[in-house]
Amino acid sequence: MLAIRSRRSHVLATAVGIIEDEVRIHRLTLATGDVVGQSAFWGGTLGLPVRECADDASEIALQASTIRFEQASPGTDLRYHFAINVPRGSIQRAAAWMEERHELLAFHGDPDEEDGATIAHTDRGALALYFLDAAGNVAELIANDHLDNGSDSPFGPDSFLEIAEIGLATTDTEATRAAIQEVLSAQILWAAWKAGC
């Protein structure tokens, strides 16, 4: 698994990768078997602005990014992990707001988290919560105290600021790293999760 992380005030390392602060993800396109369900979840359940597109796709508007869901090829069941930045210091409000609308994923058997906890402490000093969207993607809301994006406003749809990261599963970490580095024209250092680790 590789992760592309966006907009950091300085280089931050994680178990899966490092990326300099020049990279921001403005638009993320994901295939889904249920464009209508994704629109209903992100728009109806969470209240984010949704634009239905003529090409059997929908776009979810965050404050500074867009998530586009396109119809997947028949017979495919794709799943992703992506993270969305929310204002620093807002994770408790985010959890309360989300729990009124949708189930959060709880941690079990993780030695670093209390059993049943729904808020995780990352190795970068950020706090995060996780949930499954309508297609079974693992979505993460992350509040990073290293970013200058604080807000005292009540948590709501306007608190979904931008795409923070997208995870990529690969069997060839080096080739994937090289391809992404070439496309982004940025110095990128990667680590990989390996089977059995």
MOUR-V130298 format. One record per pair of residues at least 12 apart in sequence whose C-alpha atoms are under 7 Angstrom apart, sorted by the first residue. I is the first residue (numbers start at 1). J is the second residue. If there is no record, write none. Layout:
I|J ; I|J
//
This chain:
1|16 ; 1|167 ; 1|168 ; 1|169 ; 1|170 ; 1|192 ; 1|193 ; 2|16 ; 2|17 ; 2|167 ; 2|168 ; 2|169 ; 2|192 ; 3|16 ; 3|17 ; 3|165 ; 3|166 ; 3|167 ; 3|168 ; 4|19 ; 4|165 ; 4|166 ; 4|167 ; 5|19 ; 5|164 ; 5|165 ; 5|166 ; 6|21 ; 6|23 ; 6|24 ; 6|25 ; 6|164 ; 6|165 ; 7|21 ; 7|22 ; 7|23 ; 7|24 ; 8|21 ; 8|147 ; 9|21 ; 9|146 ; 9|147 ; 12|124 ; 14|123 ; 14|124 ; 15|191 ; 16|190 ; 16|191 ; 16|192 ; 16|193 ; 17|189 ; 17|190 ; 17|191 ; 18|188 ; 18|189 ; 18|190 ; 19|188 ; 19|189 ; 25|65 ; 25|163 ; 26|64 ; 26|65 ; 26|66 ; 27|65 ; 27|66 ; 27|67 ; 28|66 ; 28|67 ; 28|68 ; 29|67 ; 29|68 ; 29|69 ; 30|68 ; 30|69 ; 30|70 ; 31|69 ; 31|70 ; 31|71 ; 31|72 ; 31|78 ; 32|69 ; 32|70 ; 32|71 ; 32|72 ; 32|78 ; 32|135 ; 33|71 ; 33|72 ; 33|77 ; 34|71 ; 34|135 ; 35|57 ; 35|58 ; 35|69 ; 35|70 ; 35|71 ; 37|134 ; 38|134 ; 38|135 ; 39|58 ; 41|133 ; 41|134 ; 45|101 ; 46|101 ; 46|157 ; 47|157 ; 48|60 ; 48|61 ; 48|157 ; 49|61 ; 56|70 ; 56|71 ; 57|69 ; 57|70 ; 57|71 ; 58|70 ; 62|160 ; 62|161 ; 62|162 ; 63|158 ; 63|160 ; 63|161 ; 63|162 ; 64|161 ; 64|162 ; 65|162 ; 65|163 ; 79|136 ; 79|137 ; 80|137 ; 80|138 ; 80|167 ; 81|137 ; 81|138 ; 81|139 ; 81|166 ; 81|167 ; 82|138 ; 82|139 ; 82|140 ; 82|165 ; 82|166 ; 82|167 ; 83|139 ; 83|140 ; 83|141 ; 83|142 ; 83|163 ; 83|164 ; 83|165 ; 83|166 ; 84|140 ; 84|141 ; 84|142 ; 84|160 ; 84|161 ; 84|162 ; 84|163 ; 84|164 ; 85|141 ; 85|142 ; 85|143 ; 85|160 ; 85|161 ; 85|162 ; 85|163 ; 85|164 ; 86|141 ; 86|142 ; 86|143 ; 86|159 ; 86|160 ; 86|161 ; 87|143 ; 87|149 ; 87|150 ; 87|151 ; 87|159 ; 88|143 ; 88|144 ; 88|145 ; 88|147 ; 88|149 ; 88|150 ; 89|143 ; 89|145 ; 89|150 ; 90|143 ; 91|127 ; 91|128 ; 91|143 ; 93|155 ; 94|155 ; 97|155 ; 103|131 ; 104|118 ; 104|130 ; 104|131 ; 105|118 ; 105|130 ; 105|131 ; 106|118 ; 125|144 ; 126|142 ; 126|143 ; 126|144 ; 126|145 ; 127|142 ; 127|143 ; 127|144 ; 128|140 ; 128|141 ; 128|142 ; 128|143 ; 129|141 ; 129|142 ; 173|192 ; 177|190
//
